Amino acid sequence: MAVYYNPGNPNISRLAADISPQDWITTIIGAIMAALSTFTLFWVLLYSRGASQTVAPLSLPDG
């Protein structure tokens, strides 16, 4: 079994130099979720400033 390490810092090492397909899928899903949440955040911040929100008057019964 080969051990891969950083010659400048031998404390950083690993047994495999490749990334498993499961790790790629997790990374891709995480990137998509981060992009969607960032898009949603900017969408809400951008369009909440332009829209004036009004509240309809409420009439309560006397008594």
mmCIF file of the N, C-alpha and C atoms, coordinates in Angstrom:
data_MODEL
# 
_entry.id   MODEL 
# 
loop_
_atom_site.group_PDB 
_atom_site.id 
_atom_site.type_symbol 
_atom_site.label_atom_id 
_atom_site.label_alt_id 
_atom_site.label_comp_id 
_atom_site.label_asym_id 
_atom_site.label_entity_id 
_atom_site.label_seq_id 
_atom_site.pdbx_PDB_ins_code 
_atom_site.Cartn_x 
_atom_site.Cartn_y 
_atom_site.Cartn_z 
_atom_site.occupancy 
_atom_site.B_iso_or_equiv 
_atom_site.pdbx_formal_charge 
_atom_site.auth_seq_id 
_atom_site.auth_comp_id 
_atom_site.auth_asym_id 
_atom_site.auth_atom_id 
_atom_site.pdbx_PDB_model_num 
ATOM 1   N N  . MET A 1 1  ? 0.856   -1.174 0.000  1.00 0.00 ? 1  MET A N  1 
ATOM 2   C CA . MET A 1 1  ? 0.000   0.000  0.000  1.00 0.00 ? 1  MET A CA 1 
ATOM 3   C C  . MET A 1 1  ? 0.901   1.237  0.000  1.00 0.00 ? 1  MET A C  1 
ATOM 4   N N  . ALA A 1 2  ? 0.582   2.176  -0.860 1.00 0.00 ? 2  ALA A N  1 
ATOM 5   C CA . ALA A 1 2  ? 1.370   3.393  -0.965 1.00 0.00 ? 2  ALA A CA 1 
ATOM 6   C C  . ALA A 1 2  ? 0.813   4.461  -0.030 1.00 0.00 ? 2  ALA A C  1 
ATOM 7   N N  . VAL A 1 3  ? 1.705   5.242  0.553  1.00 0.00 ? 3  VAL A N  1 
ATOM 8   C CA . VAL A 1 3  ? 1.326   6.362  1.399  1.00 0.00 ? 3  VAL A CA 1 
ATOM 9   C C  . VAL A 1 3  ? 1.740   7.633  0.683  1.00 0.00 ? 3  VAL A C  1 
ATOM 10  N N  . TYR A 1 4  ? 0.792   8.534  0.499  1.00 0.00 ? 4  TYR A N  1 
ATOM 11  C CA . TYR A 1 4  ? 1.062   9.812  -0.143 1.00 0.00 ? 4  TYR A CA 1 
ATOM 12  C C  . TYR A 1 4  ? 1.209   10.868 0.937  1.00 0.00 ? 4  TYR A C  1 
ATOM 13  N N  . TYR A 1 5  ? 2.234   11.710 0.802  1.00 0.00 ? 5  TYR A N  1 
ATOM 14  C CA . TYR A 1 5  ? 2.462   12.736 1.808  1.00 0.00 ? 5  TYR A CA 1 
ATOM 15  C C  . TYR A 1 5  ? 3.043   13.985 1.167  1.00 0.00 ? 5  TYR A C  1 
ATOM 16  N N  . ASN A 1 6  ? 2.959   15.073 1.911  1.00 0.00 ? 6  ASN A N  1 
ATOM 17  C CA . ASN A 1 6  ? 3.500   16.351 1.484  1.00 0.00 ? 6  ASN A CA 1 
ATOM 18  C C  . ASN A 1 6  ? 4.959   16.408 1.929  1.00 0.00 ? 6  ASN A C  1 
ATOM 19  N N  . PRO A 1 7  ? 5.926   16.435 0.991  1.00 0.00 ? 7  PRO A N  1 
ATOM 20  C CA . PRO A 1 7  ? 7.335   16.452 1.401  1.00 0.00 ? 7  PRO A CA 1 
ATOM 21  C C  . PRO A 1 7  ? 7.693   17.671 2.255  1.00 0.00 ? 7  PRO A C  1 
ATOM 22  N N  . GLY A 1 8  ? 7.021   18.792 2.051  1.00 0.00 ? 8  GLY A N  1 
ATOM 23  C CA . GLY A 1 8  ? 7.282   19.976 2.853  1.00 0.00 ? 8  GLY A CA 1 
ATOM 24  C C  . GLY A 1 8  ? 6.750   19.862 4.270  1.00 0.00 ? 8  GLY A C  1 
ATOM 25  N N  . ASN A 1 9  ? 5.719   19.033 4.449  1.00 0.00 ? 9  ASN A N  1 
ATOM 26  C CA . ASN A 1 9  ? 5.112   18.832 5.760  1.00 0.00 ? 9  ASN A CA 1 
ATOM 27  C C  . ASN A 1 9  ? 4.662   17.377 5.842  1.00 0.00 ? 9  ASN A C  1 
ATOM 28  N N  . PRO A 1 10 ? 5.530   16.479 6.272  1.00 0.00 ? 10 PRO A N  1 
ATOM 29  C CA . PRO A 1 10 ? 5.183   15.042 6.298  1.00 0.00 ? 10 PRO A CA 1 
ATOM 30  C C  . PRO A 1 10 ? 4.028   14.690 7.226  1.00 0.00 ? 10 PRO A C  1 
ATOM 31  N N  . ASN A 1 11 ? 3.625   15.616 8.093  1.00 0.00 ? 11 ASN A N  1 
ATOM 32  C CA . ASN A 1 11 ? 2.482   15.334 8.965  1.00 0.00 ? 11 ASN A CA 1 
ATOM 33  C C  . ASN A 1 11 ? 1.186   15.228 8.165  1.00 0.00 ? 11 ASN A C  1 
ATOM 34  N N  . ILE A 1 12 ? 1.161   15.811 6.968  1.00 0.00 ? 12 ILE A N  1 
ATOM 35  C CA . ILE A 1 12 ? -0.015  15.727 6.111  1.00 0.00 ? 12 ILE A CA 1 
ATOM 36  C C  . ILE A 1 12 ? 0.178   14.529 5.183  1.00 0.00 ? 12 ILE A C  1 
ATOM 37  N N  . SER A 1 13 ? -0.593  13.483 5.412  1.00 0.00 ? 13 SER A N  1 
ATOM 38  C CA . SER A 1 13 ? -0.454  12.273 4.606  1.00 0.00 ? 13 SER A CA 1 
ATOM 39  C C  . SER A 1 13 ? -1.796  11.582 4.462  1.00 0.00 ? 13 SER A C  1 
ATOM 40  N N  . ARG A 1 14 ? -1.867  10.666 3.490  1.00 0.00 ? 14 ARG A N  1 
ATOM 41  C CA . ARG A 1 14 ? -3.074  9.874  3.283  1.00 0.00 ? 14 ARG A CA 1 
ATOM 42  C C  . ARG A 1 14 ? -2.711  8.582  2.577  1.00 0.00 ? 14 ARG A C  1 
ATOM 43  N N  . LEU A 1 15 ? -3.584  7.607  2.671  1.00 0.00 ? 15 LEU A N  1 
ATOM 44  C CA . LEU A 1 15 ? -3.319  6.314  2.062  1.00 0.00 ? 15 LEU A CA 1 
ATOM 45  C C  . LEU A 1 15 ? -3.737  6.254  0.607  1.00 0.00 ? 15 LEU A C  1 
ATOM 46  N N  . ALA A 1 16 ? -4.741  7.014  0.233  1.00 0.00 ? 16 ALA A N  1 
ATOM 47  C CA . ALA A 1 16 ? -5.232  6.991  -1.146 1.00 0.00 ? 16 ALA A CA 1 
ATOM 48  C C  . ALA A 1 16 ? -5.140  8.397  -1.733 1.00 0.00 ? 16 ALA A C  1 
ATOM 49  N N  . ALA A 1 17 ? -4.772  8.467  -3.002 1.00 0.00 ? 17 ALA A N  1 
ATOM 50  C CA . ALA A 1 17 ? -4.640  9.767  -3.654 1.00 0.00 ? 17 ALA A CA 1 
ATOM 51  C C  . ALA A 1 17 ? -5.888  10.150 -4.427 1.00 0.00 ? 17 ALA A C  1 
ATOM 52  N N  . ASP A 1 18 ? -6.843  9.241  -4.537 1.00 0.00 ? 18 ASP A N  1 
ATOM 53  C CA . ASP A 1 18 ? -8.054  9.529  -5.307 1.00 0.00 ? 18 ASP A CA 1 
ATOM 54  C C  . ASP A 1 18 ? -9.220  9.854  -4.375 1.00 0.00 ? 18 ASP A C  1 
ATOM 55  N N  . ILE A 1 19 ? -10.256 10.395 -4.941 1.00 0.00 ? 19 ILE A N  1 
ATOM 56  C CA . ILE A 1 19 ? -11.473 10.729 -4.196 1.00 0.00 ? 19 ILE A CA 1 
ATOM 57  C C  . ILE A 1 19 ? -12.565 9.775  -4.653 1.00 0.00 ? 19 ILE A C  1 
ATOM 58  N N  . SER A 1 20 ? -13.247 9.166  -3.698 1.00 0.00 ? 20 SER A N  1 
ATOM 59  C CA . SER A 1 20 ? -14.277 8.183  -4.033 1.00 0.00 ? 20 SER A CA 1 
ATOM 60  C C  . SER A 1 20 ? -15.485 8.860  -4.688 1.00 0.00 ? 20 SER A C  1 
ATOM 61  N N  . PRO A 1 21 ? -16.242 8.128  -5.500 1.00 0.00 ? 21 PRO A N  1 
ATOM 62  C CA . PRO A 1 21 ? -17.445 8.703  -6.131 1.00 0.00 ? 21 PRO A CA 1 
ATOM 63  C C  . PRO A 1 21 ? -18.461 9.215  -5.109 1.00 0.00 ? 21 PRO A C  1 
ATOM 64  N N  . GLN A 1 22 ? -18.561 8.563  -3.966 1.00 0.00 ? 22 GLN A N  1 
ATOM 65  C CA . GLN A 1 22 ? -19.492 9.024  -2.940 1.00 0.00 ? 22 GLN A CA 1 
ATOM 66  C C  . GLN A 1 22 ? -19.097 10.401 -2.419 1.00 0.00 ? 22 GLN A C  1 
ATOM 67  N N  . ASP A 1 23 ? -17.794 10.647 -2.290 1.00 0.00 ? 23 ASP A N  1 
ATOM 68  C CA . ASP A 1 23 ? -17.345 11.965 -1.843 1.00 0.00 ? 23 ASP A CA 1 
ATOM 69  C C  . ASP A 1 23 ? -17.629 13.027 -2.892 1.00 0.00 ? 23 ASP A C  1 
ATOM 70  N N  . TRP A 1 24 ? -17.503 12.683 -4.175 1.00 0.00 ? 24 TRP A N  1 
ATOM 71  C CA . TRP A 1 24 ? -17.813 13.636 -5.240 1.00 0.00 ? 24 TRP A CA 1 
ATOM 72  C C  . TRP A 1 24 ? -19.297 13.982 -5.231 1.00 0.00 ? 24 TRP A C  1 
ATOM 73  N N  . ILE A 1 25 ? -20.150 12.986 -5.040 1.00 0.00 ? 25 ILE A N  1 
ATOM 74  C CA . ILE A 1 25 ? -21.596 13.225 -5.017 1.00 0.00 ? 25 ILE A CA 1 
ATOM 75  C C  . ILE A 1 25 ? -21.954 14.138 -3.851 1.00 0.00 ? 25 ILE A C  1 
ATOM 76  N N  . THR A 1 26 ? -21.368 13.869 -2.692 1.00 0.00 ? 26 THR A N  1 
ATOM 77  C CA . THR A 1 26 ? -21.623 14.702 -1.519 1.00 0.00 ? 26 THR A CA 1 
ATOM 78  C C  . THR A 1 26 ? -21.152 16.132 -1.756 1.00 0.00 ? 26 THR A C  1 
ATOM 79  N N  . THR A 1 27 ? -20.001 16.281 -2.377 1.00 0.00 ? 27 THR A N  1 
ATOM 80  C CA . THR A 1 27 ? -19.470 17.614 -2.667 1.00 0.00 ? 27 THR A CA 1 
ATOM 81  C C  . THR A 1 27 ? -20.357 18.360 -3.655 1.00 0.00 ? 27 THR A C  1 
ATOM 82  N N  . ILE A 1 28 ? -20.828 17.681 -4.682 1.00 0.00 ? 28 ILE A N  1 
ATOM 83  C CA . ILE A 1 28 ? -21.686 18.310 -5.691 1.00 0.00 ? 28 ILE A CA 1 
ATOM 84  C C  . ILE A 1 28 ? -23.020 18.725 -5.078 1.00 0.00 ? 28 ILE A C  1 
ATOM 85  N N  . ILE A 1 29 ? -23.614 17.846 -4.282 1.00 0.00 ? 29 ILE A N  1 
ATOM 86  C CA . ILE A 1 29 ? -24.889 18.179 -3.633 1.00 0.00 ? 29 ILE A CA 1 
ATOM 87  C C  . ILE A 1 29 ? -24.705 19.360 -2.683 1.00 0.00 ? 29 ILE A C  1 
ATOM 88  N N  . GLY A 1 30 ? -23.619 19.373 -1.934 1.00 0.00 ? 30 GLY A N  1 
ATOM 89  C CA . GLY A 1 30 ? -23.344 20.492 -1.032 1.00 0.00 ? 30 GLY A CA 1 
ATOM 90  C C  . GLY A 1 30 ? -23.172 21.803 -1.780 1.00 0.00 ? 30 GLY A C  1 
ATOM 91  N N  . ALA A 1 31 ? -22.483 21.756 -2.925 1.00 0.00 ? 31 ALA A N  1 
ATOM 92  C CA . ALA A 1 31 ? -22.282 22.962 -3.722 1.00 0.00 ? 31 ALA A CA 1 
ATOM 93  C C  . ALA A 1 31 ? -23.603 23.470 -4.291 1.00 0.00 ? 31 ALA A C  1 
ATOM 94  N N  . ILE A 1 32 ? -24.457 22.558 -4.733 1.00 0.00 ? 32 ILE A N  1 
ATOM 95  C CA . ILE A 1 32 ? -25.767 22.960 -5.262 1.00 0.00 ? 32 ILE A CA 1 
ATOM 96  C C  . ILE A 1 32 ? -26.611 23.589 -4.158 1.00 0.00 ? 32 ILE A C  1 
ATOM 97  N N  . MET A 1 33 ? -26.610 22.992 -2.983 1.00 0.00 ? 33 MET A N  1 
ATOM 98  C CA . MET A 1 33 ? -27.395 23.538 -1.871 1.00 0.00 ? 33 MET A CA 1 
ATOM 99  C C  . MET A 1 33 ? -26.866 24.913 -1.445 1.00 0.00 ? 33 MET A C  1 
ATOM 100 N N  . ALA A 1 34 ? -25.554 25.073 -1.429 1.00 0.00 ? 34 ALA A N  1 
ATOM 101 C CA . ALA A 1 34 ? -24.971 26.371 -1.075 1.00 0.00 ? 34 ALA A CA 1 
ATOM 102 C C  . ALA A 1 34 ? -25.335 27.429 -2.111 1.00 0.00 ? 34 ALA A C  1 
ATOM 103 N N  . ALA A 1 35 ? -25.295 27.055 -3.388 1.00 0.00 ? 35 ALA A N  1 
ATOM 104 C CA . ALA A 1 35 ? -25.651 28.007 -4.449 1.00 0.00 ? 35 ALA A CA 1 
ATOM 105 C C  . ALA A 1 35 ? -27.123 28.399 -4.357 1.00 0.00 ? 35 ALA A C  1 
ATOM 106 N N  . LEU A 1 36 ? -27.998 27.439 -4.111 1.00 0.00 ? 36 LEU A N  1 
ATOM 107 C CA . LEU A 1 36 ? -29.424 27.739 -3.985 1.00 0.00 ? 36 LEU A CA 1 
ATOM 108 C C  . LEU A 1 36 ? -29.720 28.628 -2.780 1.00 0.00 ? 36 LEU A C  1 
ATOM 109 N N  . SER A 1 37 ? -29.080 28.361 -1.667 1.00 0.00 ? 37 SER A N  1 
ATOM 110 C CA . SER A 1 37 ? -29.336 29.181 -0.488 1.00 0.00 ? 37 SER A CA 1 
ATOM 111 C C  . SER A 1 37 ? -28.786 30.591 -0.674 1.00 0.00 ? 37 SER A C  1 
ATOM 112 N N  . THR A 1 38 ? -27.632 30.724 -1.336 1.00 0.00 ? 38 THR A N  1 
ATOM 113 C CA . THR A 1 38 ? -27.087 32.055 -1.611 1.00 0.00 ? 38 THR A CA 1 
ATOM 114 C C  . THR A 1 38 ? -27.993 32.824 -2.566 1.00 0.00 ? 38 THR A C  1 
ATOM 115 N N  . PHE A 1 39 ? -28.468 32.146 -3.611 1.00 0.00 ? 39 PHE A N  1 
ATOM 116 C CA . PHE A 1 39 ? -29.388 32.774 -4.559 1.00 0.00 ? 39 PHE A CA 1 
ATOM 117 C C  . PHE A 1 39 ? -30.658 33.233 -3.850 1.00 0.00 ? 39 PHE A C  1 
ATOM 118 N N  . THR A 1 40 ? -31.211 32.389 -2.984 1.00 0.00 ? 40 THR A N  1 
ATOM 119 C CA . THR A 1 40 ? -32.434 32.730 -2.258 1.00 0.00 ? 40 THR A CA 1 
ATOM 120 C C  . THR A 1 40 ? -32.200 33.919 -1.331 1.00 0.00 ? 40 THR A C  1 
ATOM 121 N N  . LEU A 1 41 ? -31.069 33.938 -0.645 1.00 0.00 ? 41 LEU A N  1 
ATOM 122 C CA . LEU A 1 41 ? -30.758 35.048 0.250  1.00 0.00 ? 41 LEU A CA 1 
ATOM 123 C C  . LEU A 1 41 ? -30.697 36.364 -0.524 1.00 0.00 ? 41 LEU A C  1 
ATOM 124 N N  . PHE A 1 42 ? -29.957 36.390 -1.639 1.00 0.00 ? 42 PHE A N  1 
ATOM 125 C CA . PHE A 1 42 ? -29.853 37.612 -2.415 1.00 0.00 ? 42 PHE A CA 1 
ATOM 126 C C  . PHE A 1 42 ? -31.186 38.001 -3.044 1.00 0.00 ? 42 PHE A C  1 
ATOM 127 N N  . TRP A 1 43 ? -31.976 37.036 -3.450 1.00 0.00 ? 43 TRP A N  1 
ATOM 128 C CA . TRP A 1 43 ? -33.297 37.301 -4.025 1.00 0.00 ? 43 TRP A CA 1 
ATOM 129 C C  . TRP A 1 43 ? -34.182 37.999 -2.983 1.00 0.00 ? 43 TRP A C  1 
ATOM 130 N N  . VAL A 1 44 ? -34.200 37.469 -1.786 1.00 0.00 ? 44 VAL A N  1 
ATOM 131 C CA . VAL A 1 44 ? -35.032 38.047 -0.721 1.00 0.00 ? 44 VAL A CA 1 
ATOM 132 C C  . VAL A 1 44 ? -34.533 39.441 -0.353 1.00 0.00 ? 44 VAL A C  1 
ATOM 133 N N  . LEU A 1 45 ? -33.225 39.607 -0.220 1.00 0.00 ? 45 LEU A N  1 
ATOM 134 C CA . LEU A 1 45 ? -32.690 40.915 0.141  1.00 0.00 ? 45 LEU A CA 1 
ATOM 135 C C  . LEU A 1 45 ? -32.917 41.944 -0.960 1.00 0.00 ? 45 LEU A C  1 
ATOM 136 N N  . LEU A 1 46 ? -32.807 41.543 -2.201 1.00 0.00 ? 46 LEU A N  1 
ATOM 137 C CA . LEU A 1 46 ? -32.954 42.464 -3.313 1.00 0.00 ? 46 LEU A CA 1 
ATOM 138 C C  . LEU A 1 46 ? -34.401 42.908 -3.487 1.00 0.00 ? 46 LEU A C  1 
ATOM 139 N N  . TYR A 1 47 ? -35.331 41.979 -3.434 1.00 0.00 ? 47 TYR A N  1 
ATOM 140 C CA . TYR A 1 47 ? -36.728 42.301 -3.708 1.00 0.00 ? 47 TYR A CA 1 
ATOM 141 C C  . TYR A 1 47 ? -37.510 42.718 -2.478 1.00 0.00 ? 47 TYR A C  1 
ATOM 142 N N  . SER A 1 48 ? -36.975 42.551 -1.287 1.00 0.00 ? 48 SER A N  1 
ATOM 143 C CA . SER A 1 48 ? -37.701 43.024 -0.112 1.00 0.00 ? 48 SER A CA 1 
ATOM 144 C C  . SER A 1 48 ? -37.541 44.531 0.057  1.00 0.00 ? 48 SER A C  1 
ATOM 145 N N  . ARG A 1 49 ? -36.496 45.115 -0.510 1.00 0.00 ? 49 ARG A N  1 
ATOM 146 C CA . ARG A 1 49 ? -36.292 46.561 -0.411 1.00 0.00 ? 49 ARG A CA 1 
ATOM 147 C C  . ARG A 1 49 ? -37.240 47.334 -1.317 1.00 0.00 ? 49 ARG A C  1 
ATOM 148 N N  . GLY A 1 50 ? -37.522 46.803 -2.496 1.00 0.00 ? 50 GLY A N  1 
ATOM 149 C CA . GLY A 1 50 ? -38.341 47.516 -3.462 1.00 0.00 ? 50 GLY A CA 1 
ATOM 150 C C  . GLY A 1 50 ? -39.824 47.431 -3.177 1.00 0.00 ? 50 GLY A C  1 
ATOM 151 N N  . ALA A 1 51 ? -40.274 46.420 -2.508 1.00 0.00 ? 51 ALA A N  1 
ATOM 152 C CA . ALA A 1 51 ? -41.707 46.232 -2.271 1.00 0.00 ? 51 ALA A CA 1 
ATOM 153 C C  . ALA A 1 51 ? -42.097 46.879 -0.951 1.00 0.00 ? 51 ALA A C  1 
ATOM 154 N N  . SER A 1 52 ? -43.048 47.791 -1.024 1.00 0.00 ? 52 SER A N  1 
ATOM 155 C CA . SER A 1 52 ? -43.558 48.367 0.204  1.00 0.00 ? 52 SER A CA 1 
ATOM 156 C C  . SER A 1 52 ? -44.661 47.466 0.729  1.00 0.00 ? 52 SER A C  1 
ATOM 157 N N  . GLN A 1 53 ? -44.577 47.181 1.988  1.00 0.00 ? 53 GLN A N  1 
ATOM 158 C CA . GLN A 1 53 ? -45.557 46.280 2.575  1.00 0.00 ? 53 GLN A CA 1 
ATOM 159 C C  . GLN A 1 53 ? -46.554 47.111 3.372  1.00 0.00 ? 53 GLN A C  1 
ATOM 160 N N  . THR A 1 54 ? -47.811 46.916 3.053  1.00 0.00 ? 54 THR A N  1 
ATOM 161 C CA . THR A 1 54 ? -48.860 47.643 3.758  1.00 0.00 ? 54 THR A CA 1 
ATOM 162 C C  . THR A 1 54 ? -49.744 46.645 4.491  1.00 0.00 ? 54 THR A C  1 
ATOM 163 N N  . VAL A 1 55 ? -50.329 47.122 5.550  1.00 0.00 ? 55 VAL A N  1 
ATOM 164 C CA . VAL A 1 55 ? -51.227 46.303 6.342  1.00 0.00 ? 55 VAL A CA 1 
ATOM 165 C C  . VAL A 1 55 ? -52.621 46.893 6.239  1.00 0.00 ? 55 VAL A C  1 
ATOM 166 N N  . ALA A 1 56 ? -53.591 46.059 5.948  1.00 0.00 ? 56 ALA A N  1 
ATOM 167 C CA . ALA A 1 56 ? -54.975 46.529 5.851  1.00 0.00 ? 56 ALA A CA 1 
ATOM 168 C C  . ALA A 1 56 ? -55.481 46.943 7.222  1.00 0.00 ? 56 ALA A C  1 
ATOM 169 N N  . PRO A 1 57 ? -56.299 48.003 7.267  1.00 0.00 ? 57 PRO A N  1 
ATOM 170 C CA . PRO A 1 57 ? -56.843 48.442 8.571  1.00 0.00 ? 57 PRO A CA 1 
ATOM 171 C C  . PRO A 1 57 ? -57.756 47.357 9.142  1.00 0.00 ? 57 PRO A C  1 
ATOM 172 N N  . LEU A 1 58 ? -57.728 47.275 10.442 1.00 0.00 ? 58 LEU A N  1 
ATOM 173 C CA . LEU A 1 58 ? -58.512 46.263 11.153 1.00 0.00 ? 58 LEU A CA 1 
ATOM 174 C C  . LEU A 1 58 ? -59.575 46.974 11.970 1.00 0.00 ? 58 LEU A C  1 
ATOM 175 N N  . SER A 1 59 ? -60.832 46.601 11.785 1.00 0.00 ? 59 SER A N  1 
ATOM 176 C CA . SER A 1 59 ? -61.897 47.208 12.573 1.00 0.00 ? 59 SER A CA 1 
ATOM 177 C C  . SER A 1 59 ? -62.353 46.189 13.621 1.00 0.00 ? 59 SER A C  1 
ATOM 178 N N  . LEU A 1 60 ? -62.238 46.582 14.871 1.00 0.00 ? 60 LEU A N  1 
ATOM 179 C CA . LEU A 1 60 ? -62.646 45.727 15.976 1.00 0.00 ? 60 LEU A CA 1 
ATOM 180 C C  . LEU A 1 60 ? -64.037 46.122 16.448 1.00 0.00 ? 60 LEU A C  1 
ATOM 181 N N  . PRO A 1 61 ? -64.839 45.162 16.873 1.00 0.00 ? 61 PRO A N  1 
ATOM 182 C CA . PRO A 1 61 ? -66.170 45.515 17.385 1.00 0.00 ? 61 PRO A CA 1 
ATOM 183 C C  . PRO A 1 61 ? -66.055 46.256 18.720 1.00 0.00 ? 61 PRO A C  1 
ATOM 184 N N  . ASP A 1 62 ? -66.994 47.164 18.951 1.00 0.00 ? 62 ASP A N  1 
ATOM 185 C CA . ASP A 1 62 ? -67.004 47.911 20.213 1.00 0.00 ? 62 ASP A CA 1 
ATOM 186 C C  . ASP A 1 62 ? -67.451 46.991 21.331 1.00 0.00 ? 62 ASP A C  1 
ATOM 187 N N  . GLY A 1 63 ? -66.791 47.098 22.446 1.00 0.00 ? 63 GLY A N  1 
ATOM 188 C CA . GLY A 1 63 ? -67.286 46.349 23.569 1.00 0.00 ? 63 GLY A CA 1 
ATOM 189 C C  . GLY A 1 63 ? -66.314 45.658 24.334 1.00 0.00 ? 63 GLY A C  1 
# 
